[in-house]
Each structure stands twice: as structure tokens, then as C-alpha cells.
Amino acid sequence: MSGFDSSLAVSAAGMEAQAARLRLGSENVANADPPGSRRKIASFESRTDGGDGTALVAPGRVQLDRTEPTRIYDPGHPLADATGHYAGSNVDLVIEVADAREAQRSYEANLRMFDQTRQMAKSLLDLLRR
């Protein structure tokens, strides 16, 4: 695999991983209100490309956040225990927005790298045609 191919593969793998991270963040925001819902955390793992052994990032297994959910006092709620509390969600919207912003910026950086590599390959082909 040429240097251009490796660079494109690395940046494409990075975009795929960050897209998975964004997808999980949007699922967390969508499930922030239901009682007992748990925050999903994206994990990444390293894999190698078959051809030349280029190290790539890949989305790993989805993990659930082990933080205890908030205890909400509402004696009239159907899920309330004898003390009048029930387990809420452990999703924090501020953290989700911050994670989404970080994932978006990482995605954009990989996209710029992909575009730069594509432009360099195009310029090389233009030079070779002369």
C-alpha cells in the first residue's frame, strides 16, 4: 500500500470511529430522561490494515457508564420505592455536549487530513501527466 493509501485509510478509520462516538452521544441525549437509563461510552481499539500493517483506530465495544444514577424523590411515581425515591438517569447533558464537540472536531481534523491527501495525490498525478 502506498503512502497515500495508508494516509487515506488512517483518516477514514478516524472518521468512522468519531462518527460512532457521535452516534452514541446522540443516543445518550435522546435517552437522558427515561428513569434507569445509563450513559453509553465509546471505546476504541487498535487494528492493523492487512496489506502493510498500518495501525488504524476502530470503534470498540460499547460500555455502560458505572456512575450511580441520580436518586429522584417523587412518592407518586410508579417506580418509587418505599422511601419515595426512584433511580433516574446517569446521563449529564453538559458532558454529552462537550463530548460531541470534541468528537466533531476530531472528525473534522480527520476529514481535513483526508482532503489534503487527496489533493496531494491529484497534484502528483497532474505532474506525472505533463
C-alpha positions in Angstrom: 0.0 0.0 0.0 1.4 3.4 -0.9 1.8 6.3 1.5 -1.3 7.9 0.0 -3.4 4.8 0.5 -2.2 4.5 4.1 -2.9 8.1 4.9 -6.4 7.8 3.4 -7.0 4.6 5.3 -5.9 6.2 8.6 -8.1 9.2 8.2 -11.1 7.2 7.1 -10.8 4.9 10.1 -10.6 8.0 12.3 -13.7 9.5 10.8 -15.5 6.2 11.3 -14.5 6.0 14.9 -15.6 9.6 15.6 -18.9 9.0 13.8 -19.6 6.1 16.1 -18.7 8.3 19.1 -21.1 11.0 17.9 -23.9 8.4 17.3 -23.5 7.2 20.9 -23.6 10.7 22.2 -26.9 11.4 20.3 -28.3 8.2 21.8 -27.4 9.3 25.2 -29.0 12.7 24.8 -32.2 11.0 23.4 -32.3 8.7 26.5 -31.4 11.3 29.1 -34.9 11.4 30.6 -36.2 7.8 31.0 -35.7 6.5 34.5 -32.9 4.0 34.8 -31.2 4.7 31.5 -27.4 4.5 31.6 -24.9 6.5 29.6 -23.1 4.7 26.8 -19.4 5.2 26.4 -17.5 4.7 23.2 -14.3 2.7 23.4 -11.6 2.5 20.7 -9.3 -0.3 19.8 -6.3 -0.5 17.5 -6.3 -2.7 14.5 -3.9 -3.1 11.6 -4.6 -2.9 8.0 -4.0 -6.3 6.3 -1.7 -5.1 3.5 1.2 -3.2 5.1 0.4 -3.3 8.8 -0.7 0.3 9.1 -2.1 0.9 12.6 -5.7 2.1 12.4 -8.3 3.0 15.1 -11.6 1.2 15.2 -14.7 1.6 17.3 -14.7 -1.0 20.1 -17.3 -2.4 22.4 -19.9 0.0 23.8 -19.6 0.2 27.5 -22.1 1.5 30.1 -21.1 4.2 32.5 -21.0 2.7 36.0 -21.8 6.1 37.7 -24.7 5.7 40.0 -27.9 7.2 38.6 -29.4 10.2 40.4 -32.0 9.4 43.1 -35.2 11.4 42.5 -37.8 11.9 45.2 -41.3 11.5 43.8 -43.5 9.4 46.0 -46.3 9.4 43.3 -44.0 7.9 40.6 -44.9 4.3 39.7 -41.2 3.3 40.1 -40.8 4.9 43.5 -39.6 2.6 46.3 -40.8 2.7 49.9 -38.9 5.9 50.6 -40.4 7.7 47.6 -37.2 7.7 45.6 -36.6 6.2 42.1 -33.4 5.8 40.0 -33.1 8.5 37.4 -30.7 8.6 34.5 -26.9 9.0 34.8 -26.7 11.0 31.6 -25.3 14.5 32.0 -26.2 16.7 29.1 -23.2 19.1 29.7 -20.8 16.2 29.4 -22.6 14.9 26.3 -22.4 18.3 24.6 -18.7 18.5 25.4 -18.0 15.0 24.1 -20.0 15.7 20.9 -17.9 18.9 20.3 -14.7 17.0 20.8 -15.8 14.2 18.5 -16.9 16.7 15.9 -13.5 18.5 15.9 -11.7 15.2 15.7 -13.9 14.1 12.8 -13.2 17.4 11.0 -9.4 17.0 11.6 -9.5 13.6 10.0 -11.6 15.0 7.2 -9.0 17.7 6.5 -6.2 15.1 6.5 -8.2 13.0 4.0 -8.8 16.0 1.8 -5.1 17.1 2.0 -4.0 13.6 1.0 -6.5 13.6 -1.9 -5.3 16.9 -3.1 -1.6 15.8 -2.9 -2.4 12.7 -4.9 -4.2 14.8 -7.5 -1.3 17.2 -7.8 1.1 14.3 -8.2 -1.0 12.8 -11.0 -1.1 16.2 -12.7 2.7 16.5 -12.6 3.1 13.0 -14.0 0.8 13.7 -16.9 3.0 16.6 -18.1 
